């Protein structure tokens, strides 16, 4: 399975989506094919004016005492999984225009059906979305 990146579309985007029997603006899509790097659970959005933005964020380690599940009586956690929960904290710094040029695949599962679409960008501007068969 592996890591993936997340993608959302802002409502108001004036690009036709293929019929998928769902509102594409209410879905958090997955992609592994943004060519800049390996997927790392990054967040992307296509803005209402058709630009692809990447979230600018940093992550920091949360001290054990501040994590959910920390038991003061035992000075730790009941299990290794409990220790991992809440171990990282994200600080959001904004969004950066990727000025993406090219195509990439994105997908989701709707009622058990795999739906795969492709976005095409020219000089940073979304020009079309088509269904992959």
Buried (B, 14 or more C-beta within 10 A) or exposed (E): EEEBBBBBBBEEBEBEBEEBEEEBBEBEBBBBBBEEEEBEEBBBBBBEEBBBBBBEEEEEEBEBEEBEBBEEEEEBBEEEEBBEEBEEEEEEEEBEEBEBEEBBBBBBEEEEEEBEBBBBBEEEBBEEBEEEE
